[in-house]
Amino acid sequence: MPAPPTLRQLEYLLAVVETGSITDAAALLHVSQPTLSQQLKSLERTVGTPLLERTPRGAHLTPAGRAFLPGARHALNGAERATGAARAVADMVHGEVHLAAVLSVALGVVPGVLAAWHQRHPRVDVVLHEYADLGHFARALTDATADVAIGPLPDGWDGPHHPLGAEEFVVLVPPGDPLDGRRTVRLEQLAQRPWVQYGRTHALAATVENFCSAAGFTPHAAIRSTQTAAVPRLVAAGLGVGLVPANVLTPDFPGTALRLHPRRRRALSVFTRPGPHPLVAELVTVTREHARLTPDHLAEQLS
């Protein structure tokens, strides 16, 4: 099977069509006339039929050449658009980058990062991939679903990564709870309480259970939710106490957020595959500069 026409051959053909002369086309393209003629003959051999009729008055398209011309123009225009798009991404003017985050980070950390990103690069879009399961999250980079990931660093990750700090966990109690008004609490004080817990497949479910296990008890899950944002609402409704990363808590939570003693934290990082594209490296930089792990309304309490 013969090789398809090259973009250069198509460019040469269009130059001849525009100038009406092989000699003039060669001058326009800054190539020798024999080189141009050789490339045109090679193109015609590839296509399998003459595309140009050469006469003393110039070169003109044959009927086959006229049929071939629209496709040639389309191919060249497409190549120019593709090249321009790639250069725009390289220059960080246009493009698209894919970001993976665990659910709590997507809710509490990512919005501030993306707000800063779009101020700096308003025409470079971000596609957010949210993960409830840490295993699926860890594979988001290795299977190339995402370009950048924000969350707990997967075990054994040896690619580029940058620590963002540690998110702090706080206990939530509903309005009117006996602990309402307190600033701190020990986790073992909640051993006999009903809990609003994350669904078993949620990335935070095992984290909360491990914290409680270290405090000497297994939390009784009165209700489980797979939605990170639903846990504070369910606590506020009086269905139990909860343990959440502080960054997911909005200022309108009507109950009380208590600092744990001793504190419980989870380290977060931003990481990529080796040799990231400049656009990806730029998103890493913006993340490091603007990821806020403690919301402003809790900063004083958790200081």
Rosetta blueprint (number, residue, H / E / L):
1 M L
2 P L
3 A L
4 P L
5 P L
6 T L
7 L H
8 R H
9 Q H
10 L H
11 E H
12 Y H
13 L H
14 L H
15 A H
16 V H
17 V H
18 E H
19 T H
20 G L
21 S L
22 I H
23 T H
24 D H
25 A H
26 A H
27 A H
28 L H
29 L H
30 H L
31 V L
32 S L
33 Q H
34 P H
35 T H
36 L H
37 S H
38 Q H
39 Q H
40 L H
41 K H
42 S H
43 L H
44 E H
45 R H
46 T H
47 V H
48 G L
49 T L
50 P L
51 L L
52 L E
53 E E
54 R E
55 T E
56 P L
57 R L
58 G E
59 A E
60 H E
61 L E
62 T L
63 P H
64 A H
65 G H
66 R H
67 A H
68 F H
69 L H
70 P H
71 G H
72 A H
73 R H
74 H H
75 A H
76 L H
77 N H
78 G H
79 A H
80 E H
81 R H
82 A H
83 T H
84 G H
85 A H
86 A H
87 R H
88 A H
89 V H
90 A H
91 D L
92 M L
93 V L
94 H L
95 G E
96 E E
97 V E
98 H E
99 L E
100 A E
101 A E
102 V E
103 L H
104 S H
105 V H
106 A H
107 L H
108 G H
109 V L
110 V H
111 P H
112 G H
113 V H
114 L H
115 A H
116 A H
117 W H
118 H H
119 Q H
120 R H
121 H L
122 P L
123 R L
124 V E
125 D E
126 V E
127 V E
128 L E
129 H E
130 E E
131 Y E
132 A L
133 D L
134 L H
135 G H
136 H H
137 F H
138 A H
139 R H
140 A H
141 L H
142 T H
143 D L
144 A L
145 T L
146 A L
147 D L
148 V E
149 A E
150 I E
151 G E
152 P L
153 L L
154 P L
155 D L
156 G L
157 W L
158 D L
159 G L
160 P L
161 H E
162 H E
163 P E
164 L E
165 G E
166 A E
167 E E
168 E E
169 F E
170 V E
171 V E
172 L E
173 V E
174 P L
175 P L
176 G L
177 D L
178 P L
179 L L
180 D L
181 G L
182 R L
183 R L
184 T E
185 V E
186 R L
187 L H
188 E H
189 Q H
190 L H
191 A L
192 Q L
193 R L
194 P E
195 W E
196 V E
197 Q E
198 Y E
199 G L
200 R L
201 T L
202 H L
203 A H
204 L H
205 A H
206 A H
207 T H
208 V H
209 E H
210 N H
211 F H
212 C H
213 S H
214 A H
215 A L
216 G L
217 F L
218 T L
219 P L
220 H E
221 A E
222 A E
223 I E
224 R E
225 S E
226 T L
227 Q L
228 T L
229 A L
230 A H
231 V H
232 P H
233 R H
234 L H
235 V H
236 A H
237 A L
238 G L
239 L L
240 G L
241 V E
242 G E
243 L E
244 V E
245 P E
246 A H
247 N H
248 V H
249 L L
250 T L
251 P L
252 D L
253 F L
254 P L
255 G L
256 T E
257 A E
258 L E
259 R E
260 L E
261 H L
262 P L
263 R L
264 R L
265 R E
266 R E
267 A E
268 L E
269 S E
270 V E
271 F E
272 T E
273 R L
274 P L
275 G L
276 P L
277 H L
278 P H
279 L H
280 V H
281 A H
282 E H
283 L H
284 V H
285 T H
286 V H
287 T H
288 R H
289 E H
290 H H
291 A L
292 R L
293 L L
294 T L
295 P L
296 D H
297 H H
298 L H
299 A H
300 E H
301 Q H
302 L H
303 S L
